[in-house]
């Protein structure tokens, strides 16, 4: 049976069980028939014992309630109340043999016993007793056997259902879904809600399929992001490198002389700063993706910490000719990575200045539900409603930013989101196109 499938093995096992049950039933019937005949004969013997004793004394009054005949050894009827066998009739001896077990056709039990006279058998007494007087009145063994057979058949049916519904069907489903996964299709799900070991196996398999689907989709997205990253790196590095190359070539070939050398080197240093900033963003983004972004928290008071950031920001905003304001900073104890939260503020304020040509930039602070909320608002180009859900995604740059050729890696807000979430907070964006943009984040206190 080693080469048979589970289904065939089950069928062979069930056939073997049925054959065994049938053999058992036949054996019970045969043994029961033998025991029934013997029991009926014994009951008949007990029933007629007194009447036979009296008949051997030629008193047949006890046997008159039955049909009887007394036949001598030559087959002549000596005494009888049977109309079919009157006294004096000669009966054939071959008809008298083998009748002690009964005549089924007449529903009578024919009992035979020697007729004794002077201690010598001179004939045979035949008494016909109705089966109803000597048959067993208890529940027939056939009824019991019928109940047993029904029970066995019901058990086999339930066993078949268990095998096919709760074992073979789930295995078939797992096989189907496995083939789909092997072909790269993860949409086929495994639906099986029964309890027990098979149900647990199916639920675990479905969890494995779901994790594998997520990993595969995540790998695809990661590859797409890698392609996008290379495209952005190529684009954002090409411009400053070309600028640096042009200015260095001009200095090298003595095209630029005198005071203009200082001007050119200043521009070169500025472009190098842009390259360093871009490389830092890419590195930090990679660390965030690999969960290797280092967060070192320490306790500090919010007013002193953010006051320093606001003073620096005001100088930068004033240089661009914009108005800068901020609300009173609550003085609460916060547990933060000072370097990383400063990086978040610089990203938000830098974006606000980058996309605002006129108007103002404001920062609002408030405490709400055990959180310090910081909102940076500008009156710049705004963000289209359709783009707002994507602003914290990697490499996001709105349509207007691309149109205006605004420099940047598109990683600042993604990194900021990661930092804020590592501090147990949330970051959100709200904006109206061509009017204003506000980005708010929270820090637990």
N, C-alpha and C positions, 0 to 999 in steps of 0.2 A: 504493500500500500504506500510505499515511500514515494512513488511517482504520481500518485493520485492527488487531485486538488482537494482542498478542504471540503468543498461541496460534495464531491464524489465519495470521500471518506465518510461524511455524515450519512449519505444515502445508503452506503454499504452497511454502516452500523445500524441504521434504522431497519433495514431488511433483515439483518441478523436478529435484532430484537423481536421483530414480528414473527420470524420463523420459530424462535425460542418460545414465544407466547403461545403460538399455535400448537407446538409440540406439547407444551404443558397442559393446554386445554384438552387435547386428545387423551393424554395420560389420565387426567382427572376423570374424563368421561368413562374410560375403560374400567378404571378402579372403582368408580362409583357404581357402575352397572353390576360388577361382581359383588360388591358389598351390599347393594340393594337386594339382589336375588337371595343372598344368604340370609340377610336380616328378615326378609319376608317369609322365607321358609321356616326360620326359627320362630317367628311370631305365629305362623300358622300351626306349627307343632304344639306350641303352648296353648293356643286357642282350642285345638281339638283334642288335647291330651285326655281329658276326662271322658269325652264322647267316644274315643277309640277304645278306651279301657272298658266302657260299658258295652260297646259293640262286640268286643271279644267275648262278652258274656251273653250275647244275642239280645242285648237291650239297645235298640236303635233310636230310642226316644230323644236322646241328646243330639243325634245327628240329623233328626228330621227337619231341623231348621235350615239345613244345608241340602244340597243335592249329593247323594252318595250312591255307590254301587259296590257290592261285594262279589268278586269274581274268583272262582276256584282256579287251581293251577292249570286246568285244561281250557280255561276261557269261558266257562259257563257262569252266567249271572245267578248267584244264590239269593241275594237280598238286594233290593233297590227301591228308591223312590223317584228315580229318574225315568221319565216317560220315554226317553230315547233309548234307554237300556232296561227293558222290563225283565222281571224274574224269568229265568229259563232260557233267555236268549244266549246264543253262542257267539262270542266275540272273537275276532281274530287277535291272536297273541301279539302280532307285530304292531297293532294299534294301541296296545297297552304299554309298550316300552317307552321309556324316556319322557314321561309326562309329569314327573314329580316337580318340575320347575314352573309349570303353569301353562295355560293356553291364553296367549295374548289376544287372539281374535275374539274370544268370548268375554274378555275382561274379567276372567276368573283365574284363581290360583288353584290348580288341581293337586291335591296332596294325596300321596299313596303311602300305605303302611301295611305290613303283613297282617293277615287274618289268622289268629292263633286259636287252635282248639286242642286241648289236652297237651299243651306245651309243644305243639307241632304246627308249623305253618301249612295251612290247607288252602290258602288263597291270598288275595290282596284286597284291601279296602281302598276305594277311590272316593275322595270327598272334594267337591267343588266349592271353594270359598271365594266370595267376591273380593276383588283387590281392595276395595274401599275399607274392608274390615282389617286388613293386615298391612296396608301401605303406610309409609311414614307420613304423619300429619304435619311435620315441621316444614320449615322453608326449604324448598328444593335446592340442592347444590347447584343446579343449573341457574337458578335466580342469582345466587351468590356469585357464580362464575360470570354471569352477564354483567353484574355490577363491576366485577374486577376488570373485565375486558373493556368496559366503558371507561373506567378509571385509567387503564393503561393507554387506551387510544387517546384520551384527553391529555394525558401526560406527554405522549409522543407528539401530539399536535402542538402543545405549548413548547416542547423542546425544539420542534422544527421552526416555530415562529422565533424562538430565542436565537437559534443558530442563524437563520436567514435575515431576520429583521435587525437584531442587535449585534451581530458579529459580521456576517458576510456582507451585508449592505454597507455598513460603515467602512469596511476594508475596501470594498469596491469604490466608494466615494473618495477615500484617501488615495487610492491608486489613480483615479481620474484626475484629482487635483494635483497630485505629484507630477503626472505627465504634463499637465498644463504649466506648472511651475518650471519644469525642465525645458519647456518650449519658450519660456520667457513671458508667460501670461499669468498674471497674479490676480485677475479679476474673479476667477472661479473660486467661490467660497465653500467651506465645508459646513453644511447645516446639519447638526445632530445635537439634540437637546436632552437625550436620555441621561439619567444618572448612572453611576457605576464606573467600572474601570474603562470600558470602551468609550463612554461619554467623556471621561476625563482625558483619555488619549486624544479624542477628536478635538476637544477644547484646547488642549496643549498644542496640537498640530495646527489648529487655526491661529493660535497665538504666534506660533513659529512662522506661519505663512504671512501673517500681518507684519511681523517684524522684518521678515525678508523683503516683503513688498516695500516697506518704508525704507529699508537700507538701500534697495535697488533704486528707488525713486530719488533718495537723497544723493546717491552716487551719481545719477544722471544730472541732477541739479548742480552738484559740485563740479562735474566736468564742464557743464555749461558756464558756470561761474569762472572756472579756470580759463576757458576760452575768452570770456568777457574781460577777465582780468588782464590777460595778455594783450587784448585789443586796446584797453584803456591805458595800460602801461606804455604800449608802443606809441599811442597818440599823445599822451601827456608828457612823455619823455622827449619826444621828437622835437617839439617846439623850443623848450628851453635849451636843449643840447645844440640845436641849430643856431640859436641866438648866441650862446656861449662860443660856439665854433667860429661864427662870423666875427665877433668882437676880438677873440684871441688872434685870429688870422690877420685882422687889421692892425693890431699892435705888433705882431710878429713881422709883418711886411713893412713896418714903419710908415704905414698909411696914416696912422693916428699918432700924433706927437704932442708934446707939451701938456697943457692942462687937460686936454681931452682924454689922455691916458687914464687919469684919475676917474673921469666920468665913466669910461668904458669898464674899468675894473670894478666900479661900484655896481654897474648893471650886471656884470658877471657874478659878483658875490650874491646879488639878489636872486639871480636865476639858480645859482647853486643852492641857496636857501630853499627855494621852491622845490628843487629836486630832493633835497634832504627831507623836507616835509612830506613829499609824496611817498618816498621810500619808508618813512616812519609810519605813515598811514597803512601802507600795504603790510608792513611787518606786524603792526598791532592788530590788523584785521586777521591775519593768519594765526596769530596767537589766540585771538578770541574764538576763531573757528575750531582750534585744537584744544580749547579750554585751558590754555597755558597762560592766560592773561593774569599777571600778578597783581593782586589787590592786597594792599597793606593798610589796614584800618587803624585809626587812633582817635581818641576823643579830643574834641576842641569845641569852642563856643562859636556859634554861627556868625554873630555880628562882627567879631574881629576878623574872622576868616574871609567872609564875603566883602567886607569893607575894602580890604587890600585889592581884591579882584576888581571891584567897582572903580577904584581910583585909577588903576591901570587902563581899564576899558574906556573911561571917560577921556583919557588922553588920546587914545587911538581914534575914538569917534569924533572928537573935536578936530583932529587933523583932517578928517574927511569932510568937515563942514556940516555935520549932522548934529542934531540936538540929542543930548543923552540925559536920562533921568532914571532914578530908582527909588522905590519906596523904603520906608524904615525897615531895617532888618531885625527880625525877632532875635533876642539873645537866648538861644536854647542850646543845650548840650547835644552834639551830634557825633556819631561814630563813623568816620569816613576815611577813605584814602585821599588825602589832601591833593596829591598830585593828579589823581585821576578825575576828581570832581572839578578841579581847576581846568583840566583838559576839556571836560564837558562844557563848562562855561565859555571857554575860548572858542570851541567849535560853534556854539550857538551864537555868540556875539560876532564871531568872524563871518558866519553865514549872513547874519543880519546886516552887517556893514557891506558885505560883498554884493547883496541883492537890493540894497537901498541907496538910491542916488540923491534923494532929497527927503526931508521930513525928520523923523525922530526915531530913536531906539530907546525903549524903556524896559526896566526890569522890576518885576513886582514880587515881593516876598510876603508869605502869610503861613500861619500854623493852622492845620486842620486835621482832626482825627489822628493825632499822634504822628503827623507827617509835616515836614517843612516843604512847602510848595514854592518853587521858583519858576516864574514865567518870563520869557524873553520875547518882546513884541517889537515889530518894526513896521514901517510904512513903505515897504518895498514893493517888488513886482508881484508878490503873492504866489499862490500855488493853485492850480486848477483842482476842482473837487475830485475829479477822477484820479488825480495823482496823489492825493493826501494819504491813502492807505499804503502807498509804496515809498514814502519819503525815508523810512528807516531801513529800507532794503539796501543790500550791497550795490554799489556803483550807481545808485539812483541819481539822476540829474534831470530836472524838469525840462520841458520843451523850451521854455524861455531861457533857461541857463545855457542850453546848447545853442540857441539862436544868438544870444548875446556873447557867446564864446567865453563864458566865465570859467576861469581856471579852477581846478579842483579834481580830486580823485573820486568823489562820490562815496567815500567811505566814512566821512566824519560822523554823520548821524547814526550810521550802523554801529560804529564803535561806541558812540555816546549811549546808545540804547543798551548795549552790553554792559557798560560800566554802571549805569543806573540800576539795571536789574540785579547786578551783583551786590548792590547796596540795598536790595529789598524794595526798590521803588518802581515807578512806572514813568514812561515818557510819552507825551501825546502831542499831536499837532492839530492846529485849527488855522484856517486861512481863507481869505477871499481874494480871488484873482485881481491883480492890479490895484489892490487896496492895502492889505496888511497880512502879516503872518505872525502867529504866536505859537511858541513851543514851550510846553510846561513839563517839568519833571518833579518828582518827589523824592525826599530822603526821610527814612524813618528816624524818629527821635525817641 
